[in-house]
Amino acid sequence: MAVSAGADLIGMHFCSSLRRIDLELGREIARAVEGRATLVGVFIDAEGEEVRGVAAAVGLDLVQLHGEEPPGDYARPVLKALKVRDGALPDAGAWPDPILLDTWSADGRGGTGVPWSWDLARDLVASRRVMIAGGLTPANVGEVVASLHPYGVDVSSGVESEPRHKDPARVRAFVQAVRDADRA
């Protein structure tokens, strides 16, 4: 559904999360979208061996790390999620591009649906490949894209009708808002 709506990346949670899936569903999703989207595996504080194993088993193109993982060999390109907290950007120096900026939460995970002051990222977006996450919805993503021109945007709860259930109309509206802002 997301690929049909125009999404370029498909995220699959292989971590302790409400949105966690197992390897078999990951393989099924990978087969369904083969060659039509970049497959991203989301991990939180997983050991490198686990990340490498899941990446190989599913056929991930990219791994998104949301915990306190150190830079290292994850067998796939890494998209490190860094958390914006108390109005301050985290230090992104240890991680290669692209990076993802997301809302900090006490449990250390993403998916809060809470926005942060995205304008804080303006200088970093101008010098690095930065993806923006945290509180994005079909109603606000166009403004973020038009204002900041990030490398990409990441959404989960902002297109759900309820936790774990992506709403096709919201997904289409989100992708359309991004495309419209890109064209403008």
C-alpha positions in Angstrom: 0.0 0.0 0.0 2.8 2.5 0.9 4.7 1.7 -2.3 1.6 2.1 -4.4 1.1 5.5 -2.7 4.6 6.5 -3.8 6.7 5.8 -0.7 10.4 5.4 -1.5 11.4 3.6 1.7 9.6 1.0 3.7 10.5 0.7 7.4 10.2 -2.6 9.3 10.6 -2.8 13.0 12.8 -5.6 14.3 13.1 -4.2 17.8 11.1 -4.0 21.0 8.3 -1.9 19.7 4.5 -1.8 19.3 5.2 -2.1 15.5 7.6 -5.1 15.8 7.4 -7.7 13.1 9.0 -11.1 12.8 11.4 -12.3 10.1 8.8 -14.2 8.1 6.6 -11.1 7.7 9.7 -9.1 6.9 10.6 -11.5 4.1 7.0 -11.4 2.9 7.0 -7.6 2.7 10.4 -7.7 1.0 9.1 -10.0 -1.7 6.0 -7.8 -2.2 7.9 -4.6 -2.8 11.1 -6.1 -4.4 12.8 -3.5 -6.6 10.2 -0.8 -5.9 11.3 0.6 -2.5 14.3 0.7 -0.3 13.9 -1.7 2.6 14.8 -0.3 6.0 15.1 -2.3 9.2 14.6 -0.5 12.5 16.6 -1.6 15.5 17.1 -0.4 19.1 20.3 -1.3 20.9 20.7 -4.5 18.9 24.1 -6.2 18.7 25.8 -5.9 15.3 25.5 -9.7 14.8 21.8 -9.5 15.2 21.5 -6.6 12.8 23.6 -8.3 10.2 21.6 -11.5 10.5 18.3 -9.9 10.1 19.5 -7.7 7.3 20.7 -10.8 5.4 17.7 -12.9 6.2 15.2 -10.2 5.0 17.3 -8.5 2.3 17.4 -5.1 4.0 19.0 -2.2 2.1 19.5 0.1 5.1 19.4 -0.2 8.9 18.0 2.5 11.1 19.5 2.5 14.6 17.4 4.1 17.3 19.3 3.3 20.5 22.8 3.8 21.9 24.5 1.6 19.3 28.1 2.6 18.5 29.3 3.2 15.0 30.4 -0.1 13.5 29.9 -2.8 10.9 26.2 -3.4 10.4 26.6 -5.0 7.0 24.3 -2.4 5.4 24.4 1.4 5.2 23.2 2.9 8.5 20.7 5.6 9.1 21.4 6.7 12.7 18.4 8.2 14.5 19.5 11.0 16.8 17.1 12.5 19.3 16.4 16.2 19.6 16.0 17.1 23.3 15.3 20.2 25.2 15.6 22.4 22.1 19.1 21.2 21.3 20.3 19.1 18.4 22.4 16.0 19.3 26.0 15.7 18.1 25.9 14.0 14.7 29.7 14.0 14.1 30.3 10.3 14.8 27.8 9.1 12.2 27.9 9.2 8.4 25.2 10.6 6.2 22.3 10.2 6.1 21.2 10.8 9.7 17.7 11.0 11.1 16.5 13.6 13.6 13.6 12.5 15.8 11.9 13.5 19.0 13.6 12.5 22.2 11.4 10.5 24.6 12.1 9.1 28.0 12.0 5.5 26.8 14.6 6.2 24.1 12.4 5.0 21.2 10.8 6.9 18.3 7.2 6.8 17.2 6.0 9.3 19.8 4.1 11.4 17.2 5.4 14.4 19.0 6.9 17.2 16.9 10.0 19.1 17.9 11.2 22.5 16.7 12.2 21.4 13.2 13.7 24.8 12.4 16.6 23.9 14.7 17.8 21.6 12.0 18.2 24.3 9.3 22.0 24.6 9.5 22.6 20.9 9.7 20.2 20.2 6.8 22.2 22.7 4.8 25.5 20.8 5.3 24.4 17.2 5.8 21.9 14.6 4.4 19.3 14.8 7.1 16.0 13.1 7.4 13.3 14.6 9.6 11.0 12.6 11.8 8.9 13.2 14.9 5.3 14.4 14.7 5.0 14.6 11.0 1.5 14.2 9.5 -0.1 14.9 6.1 -1.0 18.3 7.4 2.5 19.5 8.3 5.0 17.6 6.2 4.7 19.8 3.2 5.7 22.9 5.3 8.7 21.0 6.7 9.8 19.9 3.2 9.3 23.3 1.7 11.0 25.1 4.5 14.0 22.9 5.2 14.5 20.8 2.1 15.6 17.8 4.1 17.1 14.7 2.5 14.0 12.9 3.4 11.1 12.5 5.9 10.1 9.6 8.1 6.6 8.9 9.4 4.8 6.1 11.2 2.2 7.2 13.8 1.3 10.3 11.7 -0.3 8.1 9.1 -2.0 5.6 11.4 -5.7 5.3 12.1 -4.7 3.5 15.3 -1.3 2.1 16.5 0.1 -0.5 13.9 -2.6 0.3 11.4 -1.6 2.5 8.5 -4.5 4.4 7.0 -4.2 4.3 3.2 -5.8 7.7 2.7 -3.3 9.3 5.2 -0.4 7.6 3.6 -1.4 8.9 0.2 -2.0 12.3 1.6 1.4 12.3 3.3 3.3 11.3 0.1 1.3 13.7 -2.0 2.1 16.6 0.4 5.8 15.7 0.1 5.7 15.5 -3.7 3.8 18.8 -3.9 6.3 20.6 -1.7 9.2 19.1 -3.7 7.7 20.4 -6.9 7.1 23.9 -5.4 
